[in-house]
Amino acid sequence: MSVEMSAAVHELPPCASVRRAQRVAKARALEGLTLAWADLDASSSWLALPDADARERLCARAGAWWLAASLKACIDGQRLAKVRDLLGEAFLTRLHQSTDAQYLELLHQAPRPLLLAAQDIPAYLRACGRALLGWRLPSHLRSPVMRHLGWRAEERHYAVFDAHAAWARYAFEAAQQSNGLVARDPEPEAAEG
């Protein structure tokens, strides 16, 4: 199912039991942080992932979606092999051959940062993905959640995501969907500036 086709599914409000289960899973993942229930409700559904490995897979996928324009333009077999090793052939094929109209339209507006050397690609995808996941958190939760997870808050990335917000939102949603997360996340409030 494409991100565009699944938009209707995303718009349906989750039932109370699903919201409670997500809230409890997020609270467990963020155990030790003092957060209000409203903060848990406002935070992204990816926080409910069961373990660090699942979050790292999501980070790599989010980074790949964010860098899709650069990856599609890449002809370096070693770099692409690293992406394939990390995310699988099916994921890379989907990234390269998607015919989703929204994807194709937004891809033309997506940034095309230079890719790092082949050996650095896995870490680069994860770092970009962590930053994108952090960007989708409410601004007042970004620093404490990122610190709690042991991730660096990449403030410099947030400005780039803000400048390419439509593509960043698409990349985030596509990554969540590819990780089996289908509930639409609340729209975080803009960072105070």
N, C-alpha and C positions, 0 to 999 in steps of 0.2 A: 504494500500500500504506500503510495507516495505521501509526502508531507502535506501536499495540497489536498489530496483526497481524504486524508485523515483529519483535516481541520474540523470537520463536523463532529467527529468523535471527540476531539480536544475541547470543543465548546460545551459539551455536556458536563454539568456540574457533577462531581463524584458524590455518591451517596454518603450519608453520615458515617456509616461503618467504614467505608474506604478512607474517608478523611481522618477518622480516628486512628485507623491502622497506620496511615502515613505519618501522622503526627507522632505516634508512639515510636515508629521506626526512626524518624528524624531525631527524636529526643534521645534514643539509644545511641545513635551515631554521634550525637553531640554531647554525650554524657560528660558532665563536668562544667559545661557552659551554663550560665544562668540565663535562660531565655523564656520569654512569655509565650503562652500558647499561641497568641496572635503572631509572634515572630516565627514560630514553627509553621503555622498555616501559610504565612507569606513567603516562606523560603521554598527553594526549588525542590522538586520531587526527587532529583538525583541524590539528595542527602539521605534518602531512605534506602539507598542501596545497601545490601547486607554486609559488605566487607570492603577492605581497601583494594583488593584485586579487581572487584567489580567497578570501583570508582576509577582505578587506573585505566581499565579498558575504556570506560566512558571518556576519560581525559584524552586518550589517544585518538578515539573516534571524533571527539569534538575538535581536536587540533587538526585532524585530517579534513573535516568538513570546512573549517575556517580557512584552511590553506588549499582548498579544492582548485581554485584557479591556477595557483602555482603548480600543484601536482598534475593537473591536466596538461599544462604547458611543458612539463618536465620530460626530457628525452634521455635523461641519465639513468641507465638501467640499474646501476648500483643503488641509487637513491630509491627508485621505485621498488627494487627488491627488498629494501629495508622496510618500506611501508607494507609490502605484501607479507613479509615475515611477521610483522607486528599485528596486522589487522586481517590478513587473509586475502586470498584471491577474489572471493565473492565481494568483499567490501570494496576493494580497489576497482573491480569491474563496475560495481554500482556507482561509485564515485565518478568514474570516467564516462560511463555510458548512460547516465540517467537522462530520461526524456521528459521529466517533470517540467511543465511549462514555467512554473514559478522558479524552479531551480535555474533553468536556462536563462530566464530574464534577469534574475538577481546575480547570476554568475558573471555577467558582463560588467556589473558594478562592483564586483568583489575586488579587494586589493590583491596584488600579486607580489608579496614579499619574496625576496630571494630565499631559496632553501639552503640550509646548512649542508656541510659535507655529509656523505652517506652514513658514516659511523655516528653522526650526531642527530640523525633524523628521528629515531625513536624518542629521545629525550626532548627534542624540539617539539614534536607533536604533542607530547604529554604536557609540556610547559604552556604551549598555546592553549591547549584544552583546559588546563587548570585555570588559566586566566579567564577564558570564556565562561567557564562554570561560575567562577567568582563574580564576574561581571553581571550575571543573571541573578545574583543574590540582592536583596534589598541593601542599599549602600551602608546602612548602619550595622549590618551583619557581616559584611565582606571581611574586614580585618579579623574580628574574633573567630569566625568560622575558618578562614584560611589558616590562621595561626594554629587553631585546634587540630586541623588536619595535617599540620606540618608542611603546608604549602606556602610559598612566598606570594605575597600580594603584589601583582605586577601592575602597578598603577599606570605605567606608560602604555600598557595594552588597552586599558579602559578607554582612553581617549581615541584610540584607533577604532575600537568597537563602536564607540559613540558616533564616530564619523561615518561608519559603515553599518549603522544599526540594523537596517533591513537584512543585510547579508548575515550579520552576526546572529540575529534572532533565528534566521533560517538555519544556519549552521548548528546552533544550539538545539533547535527542535529536531533536526535530522539526526543529530548525534543521540539525543534522548530516545528517539524512535528506534534507531538501530541498536540501542541497548535494551529495548523492551519497555521503555518508560513511555506511557501514552497520555498521561494526564497533563493538560496544559498548565504550565506554571503561571502563577500570578505575575503580572507585569511589575518589576521592581520600580520603585520611585527613582527619579533622576538623582544622581549624586549632587550634593549641595556644592555650589561652586562659587 
